[in-house]
Amino acid sequence: MNEVSEIAARLDRTNEILQRVLVEVSRTPSTHAIFVDAGYVYAAAGLLVTGMEDRRCFDLDAEGLIEAFIDKARGIFADSRLLRVYWYDGARRRIHTTEQQSIAELPDVKVRLGNLNANNQQKGVDSLIRGDLESLARHRAISDAALVGGDEDLVSAVEAAQGYGARVHLWGIESADGSNQAEPLLWEVDSQRTFDLDFCRPYITRRAVTTYEHDGSPPPSREEVRFVGARIAATWLGERGREALAELLPGHPYLPGPVDQDLLVQAEQMLQTSLRGQAPLRRALRDGFWQHLQAQY
């Protein structure tokens, strides 16, 4: 009889503890976080507002856009508090640019950097998003996640967070031509929301195009242009290192679009003349670039 009474007493104590836990949980506010794939935002918003994906062609008011995201989340998750905004971007050797540093200094914002390869493609960003989403969901730090992105590789991040009970809401930028978000990602999330042109326009400003007028002086010679190409190659190699060089060499004699565009812009600035429409000089520029890099390999 005493044994039965002891068991009953233990059950009563257990029930009392569970009731306290339930009361505490009910008093604890829900928490949400916003996860922003900056590469997606630059490309999608830039294309929507300016017709160009290249972030060098426009300025993004990241602070204003982040505040707009926070305000939107405040309305959607009315009974929830913001943990923080995670801003994922790429950088050479994962060293913050001036712009990324200013974003990192914003309140309630954490910048997380992947790498950029020789073709200016982000590497490691998706794995950073997955790691943060899964960790925060596993530790019950968030109940809802607003994910701004479109890459199919994010599906695993969504699945991981949902496996720990978090709800994942996909936010995207309107596309004038079809969708800029992978269908498997759209299928996996708990809800979807798309921001239109009117939402994005205040935060994108197209940059003025710099042109160089001929002042009557003769154009540079091929040797001058080739020398400039070699100088730019030396700077390129110093900034990116031999790993980036090893990625670039198999494509010889062709340069990836972003690298070729950077080469052209820098050369025009150094020469103070336009090389647009001057195919022989453009070839000389690329020749100088390649010759220097191959000599260092």
C-alpha positions as CSV (number, residue, x, y, z in Angstrom):
1,M,0.0,0.0,0.0
2,N,2.8,2.3,0.9
3,E,4.4,1.6,-2.5
4,V,1.2,2.6,-4.3
5,S,1.0,5.8,-2.3
6,E,4.6,6.6,-3.1
7,I,3.9,6.1,-6.9
8,A,0.8,8.3,-6.7
9,A,2.8,11.0,-4.9
10,R,5.5,10.9,-7.6
11,L,2.9,11.2,-10.3
12,D,1.4,14.2,-8.6
13,R,4.8,15.9,-8.4
14,T,5.5,15.1,-12.1
15,N,2.1,16.5,-13.1
16,E,2.8,19.6,-11.1
17,I,6.1,20.1,-12.8
18,L,4.6,19.6,-16.2
19,Q,1.9,22.2,-15.4
20,R,4.5,24.7,-14.4
21,V,6.4,24.1,-17.7
22,L,3.3,24.5,-19.7
23,V,2.5,27.8,-18.0
24,E,6.1,29.0,-18.6
25,V,5.9,28.0,-22.3
26,S,2.6,29.8,-22.7
27,R,4.2,33.0,-21.3
28,T,7.3,32.8,-23.5
29,P,6.8,34.9,-26.7
30,S,7.4,33.3,-30.1
31,T,10.7,34.3,-31.8
32,H,11.4,34.7,-35.5
33,A,14.5,35.4,-37.6
34,I,15.1,36.6,-41.1
35,F,17.6,34.9,-43.3
36,V,18.6,36.9,-46.4
37,D,20.6,35.5,-49.3
38,A,22.2,38.8,-50.4
39,G,23.3,37.4,-53.8
40,Y,19.7,36.5,-54.6
41,V,18.4,39.9,-53.5
42,Y,21.0,41.9,-55.5
43,A,20.3,39.9,-58.7
44,A,16.5,39.7,-58.4
45,A,15.9,43.2,-57.2
46,G,18.5,44.7,-59.5
47,L,16.9,42.9,-62.5
48,L,13.4,44.0,-61.5
49,V,14.2,47.7,-60.9
50,T,17.1,48.4,-63.4
51,G,17.0,45.5,-65.8
52,M,20.5,44.4,-64.7
53,E,21.7,41.7,-62.3
54,D,25.3,43.0,-62.0
55,R,25.5,44.7,-58.6
56,R,28.2,47.1,-60.0
57,C,25.5,48.7,-62.1
58,F,23.4,49.9,-59.2
59,D,23.4,50.8,-55.5
60,L,21.4,48.9,-52.9
61,D,20.2,50.7,-49.8
62,A,20.7,47.6,-47.6
63,E,19.8,49.4,-44.4
64,G,16.5,50.6,-45.8
65,L,15.7,47.2,-47.3
66,I,16.6,45.3,-44.1
67,E,14.3,47.7,-42.1
68,A,11.5,47.0,-44.6
69,F,12.0,43.3,-44.1
70,I,11.9,43.7,-40.3
71,D,8.7,45.9,-40.6
72,K,7.1,43.3,-42.8
73,A,7.9,40.5,-40.4
74,R,6.6,42.6,-37.5
75,G,3.2,42.6,-39.2
76,I,3.2,38.9,-40.2
77,F,4.5,37.6,-36.9
78,A,2.4,39.9,-34.7
79,D,2.9,38.0,-31.4
80,S,6.6,37.3,-32.0
81,R,9.8,39.0,-31.3
82,L,12.7,39.4,-33.7
83,L,15.9,37.5,-32.9
84,R,18.0,39.1,-35.6
85,V,18.5,39.4,-39.4
86,Y,21.1,37.2,-40.9
87,W,22.7,38.6,-44.1
88,Y,24.6,36.1,-46.2
89,D,27.0,37.3,-48.9
90,G,30.3,36.4,-50.6
91,A,33.6,38.1,-50.3
92,R,37.2,37.5,-51.4
93,R,38.9,35.4,-48.7
94,R,35.8,36.1,-46.6
95,I,37.1,39.6,-45.8
96,H,34.3,42.2,-45.4
97,T,34.0,44.9,-48.0
98,T,33.3,48.4,-46.9
99,E,29.6,47.9,-47.7
100,Q,29.4,44.6,-45.9
101,Q,31.1,46.1,-42.9
102,S,28.5,48.9,-42.7
103,I,25.7,46.3,-42.9
104,A,27.3,44.3,-40.1
105,E,27.3,47.4,-37.9
106,L,23.5,47.7,-38.1
107,P,21.5,46.8,-35.0
108,D,20.0,43.3,-35.0
109,V,21.9,42.3,-38.1
110,K,24.6,39.6,-38.4
111,V,26.6,39.4,-41.6
112,R,27.8,35.9,-42.6
113,L,30.3,35.5,-45.4
114,G,30.9,32.8,-47.9
115,N,33.7,33.0,-50.5
116,L,33.9,34.3,-54.0
117,N,35.6,32.2,-56.7
118,A,37.5,33.5,-59.7
119,N,34.1,33.9,-61.6
120,N,32.6,36.0,-58.8
121,Q,30.3,33.1,-57.8
122,Q,29.4,32.7,-54.2
123,K,30.6,29.5,-52.5
124,G,29.5,28.2,-49.1
125,V,26.6,30.6,-48.5
126,D,23.9,27.8,-48.7
127,S,25.8,25.8,-46.1
128,L,26.0,28.8,-43.8
129,I,22.2,29.3,-44.1
130,R,21.6,25.6,-43.4
131,G,23.9,25.6,-40.4
132,D,22.2,28.7,-38.8
133,L,18.6,27.6,-39.6
134,E,19.2,24.1,-38.2
135,S,21.0,25.2,-35.1
136,L,18.5,27.8,-34.1
137,A,15.5,25.5,-34.8
138,R,17.2,22.6,-32.8
139,H,17.8,24.8,-29.8
140,R,14.2,26.2,-30.0
141,A,15.7,29.7,-30.5
142,I,13.1,30.5,-33.2
143,S,9.6,29.3,-34.0
144,D,9.4,31.0,-37.5
145,A,12.1,31.7,-40.1
146,A,11.6,34.1,-43.0
147,L,14.0,33.0,-45.8
148,V,14.7,35.4,-48.6
149,G,16.2,33.4,-51.4
150,G,15.5,31.1,-54.3
151,D,18.3,28.5,-54.7
152,E,17.2,24.8,-54.8
153,D,20.2,24.0,-52.5
154,L,18.2,25.7,-49.7
155,V,15.7,22.8,-49.6
156,S,17.9,20.9,-47.2
157,A,18.1,23.9,-44.9
158,V,14.3,24.2,-44.9
159,E,13.9,20.4,-44.2
160,A,16.4,20.6,-41.3
161,A,14.6,23.5,-39.6
162,Q,11.2,22.0,-40.1
163,G,12.5,18.7,-38.6
164,Y,12.9,20.5,-35.3
165,G,9.5,22.1,-35.4
166,A,10.2,25.5,-36.9
167,R,8.0,27.0,-39.6
168,V,9.9,28.3,-42.7
169,H,8.3,31.1,-44.8
170,L,9.9,31.8,-48.2
171,W,10.1,35.4,-49.3
172,G,11.0,36.3,-52.9
173,I,11.4,39.2,-55.3
174,E,9.0,39.5,-58.2
175,S,10.3,38.2,-61.6
176,A,9.2,39.8,-64.8
177,D,9.8,36.5,-66.6
178,G,8.6,33.4,-64.8
179,S,10.0,32.6,-61.4
180,N,13.4,33.2,-59.9
181,Q,12.9,30.6,-57.1
182,A,13.3,26.9,-57.5
183,E,10.1,24.9,-57.6
184,P,11.3,22.2,-55.0
185,L,12.0,25.1,-52.6
186,L,8.5,26.5,-53.2
187,W,7.0,23.1,-52.5
188,E,8.9,22.6,-49.3
189,V,8.2,25.8,-47.3
190,D,5.2,26.5,-45.1
191,S,4.2,29.8,-46.8
192,Q,5.3,32.1,-49.7
193,R,5.4,35.8,-50.1
194,T,6.6,37.9,-53.1
195,F,7.7,41.5,-53.0
196,D,6.8,43.5,-56.1
197,L,8.4,46.4,-58.0
198,D,6.8,49.1,-55.8
199,F,8.3,47.5,-52.7
200,C,11.9,47.2,-54.2
201,R,12.1,50.4,-56.1
202,P,13.0,52.8,-53.2
203,Y,16.0,50.7,-52.3
204,I,17.7,50.4,-55.8
205,T,19.5,53.3,-57.5
206,R,21.0,52.9,-60.9
207,R,24.6,54.1,-61.1
208,A,25.6,56.7,-63.7
209,V,27.5,55.2,-66.6
210,T,31.0,56.6,-66.9
211,T,32.0,57.3,-70.5
212,Y,35.3,58.4,-71.9
213,E,35.4,60.9,-74.7
214,H,38.2,61.0,-77.2
215,D,40.0,64.4,-77.0
216,G,41.5,64.1,-80.5
217,S,44.7,62.3,-79.3
218,P,45.5,59.0,-81.0
219,P,44.2,55.8,-79.4
220,P,46.6,53.8,-77.3
221,S,48.8,51.2,-79.1
222,R,48.3,47.5,-78.7
223,E,51.5,47.3,-76.6
224,E,50.2,50.0,-74.2
225,V,46.9,48.1,-73.8
226,R,48.7,44.7,-73.4
227,F,50.9,46.3,-70.7
228,V,47.8,47.5,-68.9
229,G,46.3,44.0,-69.1
230,A,49.4,42.6,-67.4
231,R,49.2,45.2,-64.6
232,I,45.6,44.4,-64.0
233,A,46.5,40.6,-64.0
234,A,49.2,41.2,-61.3
235,T,46.6,43.0,-59.1
236,W,44.0,40.3,-59.7
237,L,46.5,37.5,-58.8
238,G,47.6,39.4,-55.6
239,E,44.0,39.8,-54.4
240,R,42.7,36.3,-55.3
241,G,45.7,34.0,-55.0
242,R,46.9,30.9,-56.8
243,E,43.8,28.9,-56.0
244,A,41.7,31.4,-58.1
245,L,44.4,31.2,-60.8
246,A,44.1,27.4,-61.0
247,E,40.3,27.7,-61.5
248,L,40.8,30.3,-64.3
249,L,43.5,28.6,-66.4
250,P,41.5,25.7,-67.8
251,G,39.2,28.3,-69.6
252,H,42.1,29.8,-71.6
253,P,41.9,31.7,-73.9
254,Y,38.4,32.7,-72.8
255,L,37.7,34.7,-69.6
256,P,34.5,34.3,-67.6
257,G,32.0,37.2,-68.2
258,P,32.5,38.9,-64.8
259,V,36.3,38.7,-65.0
260,D,36.3,40.0,-68.6
261,Q,34.0,42.9,-67.6
262,D,36.1,43.9,-64.6
263,L,39.2,43.8,-66.9
264,L,37.5,46.1,-69.4
265,V,36.3,48.6,-66.8
266,Q,39.7,48.8,-65.0
267,A,41.6,49.2,-68.3
268,E,39.3,52.0,-69.5
269,Q,39.8,53.8,-66.1
270,M,43.6,53.4,-66.4
271,L,43.8,54.4,-70.0
272,Q,41.1,57.1,-69.7
273,T,39.7,56.0,-73.0
274,S,36.9,53.7,-74.2
275,L,37.8,50.3,-75.6
276,R,34.2,49.5,-76.6
277,G,33.9,48.5,-80.2
278,Q,37.7,48.3,-80.6
279,A,38.1,44.5,-81.0
280,P,41.9,44.5,-81.7
281,L,42.6,46.5,-78.5
282,R,40.3,44.3,-76.5
283,R,42.2,41.2,-77.7
284,A,45.5,42.9,-76.8
285,L,44.1,43.6,-73.3
286,R,43.1,40.0,-72.8
287,D,46.5,38.8,-74.2
288,G,48.4,40.9,-71.7
289,F,46.2,39.6,-68.9
290,W,46.7,36.0,-69.8
291,Q,50.4,36.3,-70.5
292,H,51.1,37.6,-67.1
293,L,49.0,34.9,-65.4
294,Q,50.5,32.1,-67.4
295,A,54.0,33.3,-66.6
296,Q,53.2,33.0,-62.9
297,Y,51.8,29.5,-63.0
